[in-house]
Amino acid sequence: MNGTNVASDTNVDTRFFSAGITRVDFTNASTTSTQTGFWLTDIVIFDETGSDLVAGVDWLGEQYHVYQTLPTGDTTPEDWGLSVGLDSFALIDEINHDDNTSYIESSTTAQKTRCTYANTGAETGIIGVSINTTAALDTGTTAETYRSLIHEGTTETAGATITIDASATWKQSTDLYETNPDTGLPWTAAEIDGISGGVEYV
């Protein structure tokens, strides 16, 4: 933690049930009513089954790293309304969202907004790209839906439709693309640097 090893062990059987692990949770707990946030990075879990990511059998140490990049510019389309200012990307470029301080919004079917991102560098062995979004209802209690977008080359691909209702103040969602939707092949660093991502109201 923060560069210091606080726990380690070897040859520990983590299989609690004979059927194996079915779910892994990361959470924080408190003996008081006040909960504090915590952040995790570079966590890789591999069950050594299936044909995907076969190299995972040998995952050791920090062989894989999670790179996070934030919106740095606007591109077309840019249909969603802005809570303030003139730049969509500037309203959604926080690592931790700033609640209702800045945001983009829409209630019109098929409206889209996409943004560009900073280059990540010359990585190799890329095993996936994810688009992460956080959303909430601005007014009312009627559920609304949207989906994330990723665009590379000549192909725009939509993620799963996400429902936002009054029970969720803010809902975080992730769509993972293990290969480039434009080529069907593993990602290259140059392709990732050309990505734009965004959202569509559906």
LINWOZI-V884472 format. One line per field, one symbol per residue. phi: phi as a letter, one per 40 degrees, with the letter a starting at -180 (. if undefined). A space follows every 50 residues. Layout:
phi->???
This chain:
phi->.fgbcbaaabfbccccbccgcbabbbabbacbccbbcabbafbbbbcgbg ccfdccdbcbfbcbbccbbbdbacaccacccbcagbbcdccbbccbdbgc caabaabbdgcbbbbcbccchccbgcbibbbbbbaaccagbccbbaacbb bagbbbbbcccbcbbccbcbbcbbbbbcbcccbgbdcbcccccccbbaab cb
